Amino acid sequence: MSDIKKMYKTIMADNFPPEMTITFGDQKLVYKKRSWKLPDEKTGEVIEKGLRYGENPDQQAAMYELAKGNLELAGVTFITPGNGLVTSISEEQMLQAGKHPGKTNFTDLDNALNILKFLMDRPAASIMKHNNPCGVAYGTTVAEAYDRANMADRIAAFGGCLAVTQPIDKETAEMVSANYLEVVAAPDFEAGALDILKKRKNLRIIKLETMNDLAKYRTMSFVEFKALIDGGLIVQQSQTNKIKTKDDFQPATAVYKGKEYAIERKPTDQECDDMLFGWSVEQGITSNSVIYVKNGATVGIGTGEQDRVGVAEIAIAKAYTKYADRLCFEKHGVPYKEFELEASQGKRDANALREIDGQTKNEKGGLIGSVMVSDAFFPFRDGVDVGIKEGIAAIVQPGGSDRDFDTITACNEANPKVTMVFTGQRVFKH
């Protein structure tokens, strides 16, 4: 067992070159490999090293920062050097390095920023795990934003990566320190907050001042690479979110066999706010996905499934599970599964568990009045029907299906009526 554990404490050798040049016709982009001078975890000796390892402990990995070049393709000017976020993190910004950082730490942080760049108008928090959000939420304060994001899915948030849009204060630090996270990133840390966070010795604490200008990255294009098993590459331009305000949504309409169909209920202001929030979160979720959001917080997140109705159902099942866990933790101070085990052993009141289950069922896992968000159109109405059954109030989806009329009909037949808007763009993220 000790040998197995040892592999997670090993820092892989790095044989990748210090510089990488990619040529696009007569244009060149030059990348510099990143490394950091950090104390060795065992000896304390300061050593210079790049990434700890890749996605797994037996994979070498390297991170490169764009250093030179200005790519222009089809009238689009891609991001230029000097705009680094994660790839520009320095030793000074690693206020506490914890264990030497690896690939997943940085890719989770990068995708958290990918979501938060649309949520910079107020305090917001995103907790990431395996490059998908566990919970994302707005708050009146950064502490409230973190608490709402964490309570949206306490289970998945364990060992996650947290990023927030505003400086972390002592109240937030106390809440964060009570949990186990791998990474915490913020534009700054108020007096006393760092001392609290540093009690978690393995926590990576990153001060990322550039987050204050994160909104500018909404319109910046970059090149995405996908490596295939034969050594080939697929290259594409990064996704641009076309929805900036509620006015960018399109009313859900369709024509089928000469008959016009239109959504009958217009969204309320709160629903519009949640639609914008949910569509922003959707930018950072692995497709095929469906999520549910309510009052500026995620309720259920379904990711990476093969069928749309299936992922809609999975997100609902997760919402129920997370809601029950939240109720149990708030009422009894322990996770649901721990309470369930102890109740089966006669150590806790089984009636209390049944009360939690009953409340979760009655309140439909917090889904009543939520907004259902889909990264692609619904090919049939069965996907929206599973959401309507749980009491959703609104739907955001790209539109464009041959059977849009069917989803519109489902919304209009619902009691109470469900509103729906189209975005006019799909946001798959493979």
Order of alpha helices (4+ residues) and beta strands (2+ residues): alpha-beta-beta-beta-beta-beta-beta-beta-beta-alpha-beta-beta-alpha-alpha-beta-alpha-beta-alpha-beta-beta-beta-beta-beta-beta-alpha-beta-beta-alpha-alpha-alpha-beta-alpha-beta-alpha-beta
